[in-house]
Amino acid sequence: MMRVSDQLMIPKGITAVVGGGGKTSLIWRLAAELSEHAKVLLTTTTHIRLPACPTLLSPNREQIVSAFRNTNLLAVGDIAQEQKLTAVQGLNDDYHGLADYVLIEADGSRGLPLKAPAVHEPVLPAGAELTVAVAGMGCLGKTIAEAAHRSALYAELVGATETEFVTPEMVARVLVHPQGQKKGLRSRFAVVLNQTDTPERLTFAREVAEKLMEETLIVALQCKPEWAERWRCGKRPRMSRIERTGLNGRR
């Protein structure tokens, strides 16, 4: 199976994930792949649902190191409202040396495919090696008001009204806008375009990718986990045999 972690060249150290339309799915896919051969720590700087893996609540560094003796995959956090996890206050945003890979969900989108950050967002961790911005192609055929968390801010960034339908130009603009998904960026940057589970959504994603100069990965994490399409500088490289197999669903 194609490894998303290889396609994105996930570095050792801290990777932050921002945006909407599949952040949690992406983090879980990366965690599953990376924990096959390394120690992986999951956490958040905002709020996430309790993960379905060994989880330590309000741990100190010694407790985390000890827990990794029995597992390669561990989540940590403090309990917040609605039984969600938030950042471990006692760690003071210092995850260095705790695991080979630290995957951090750095903002929320309320389950919507698109996101514009508020004044206090995203909460990027110190020392991140990579920031991945996710956008969901479930935005196709929807207005900004229907598709975007903080839709008024999203509309402002693209110079539109909330009642206008989302276009590839809008998605690309917010992904790379200094007040969009690149807000506060201090690391290498990559884009993941998710939810390409129909031919129309795949076409929409490719139109977004054509407008981006950043490393871009087009995926359908839920329905086509074996497939991905990499783009660089607005161009799609020639697909390998494995990629063509995943796309066409036959060998």
Secondary structure as UniProt FT lines:
FT   HELIX           4..7
FT   TURN            8..9
FT   STRAND          13..19
FT   HELIX           23..34
FT   TURN            35..37
FT   STRAND          40..44
FT   STRAND          48..49
FT   STRAND          55..57
FT   HELIX           61..67
FT   TURN            68..69
FT   STRAND          73..79
FT   HELIX           81..83
FT   STRAND          84..86
FT   HELIX           89..91
FT   TURN            92..93
FT   TURN            96..97
FT   STRAND          101..105
FT   TURN            110..111
FT   STRAND          114..115
FT   TURN            119..120
FT   TURN            126..127
FT   STRAND          128..136
FT   HELIX           137..139
FT   TURN            140..141
FT   HELIX           144..147
FT   STRAND          148..149
FT   HELIX           151..158
FT   TURN            162..163
FT   HELIX           168..176
FT   TURN            178..184
FT   STRAND          188..194
FT   HELIX           199..209
FT   TURN            210..211
FT   STRAND          215..219
FT   TURN            221..223
FT   TURN            225..226
FT   STRAND          228..232
FT   TURN            233..234
FT   HELIX           241..248
//
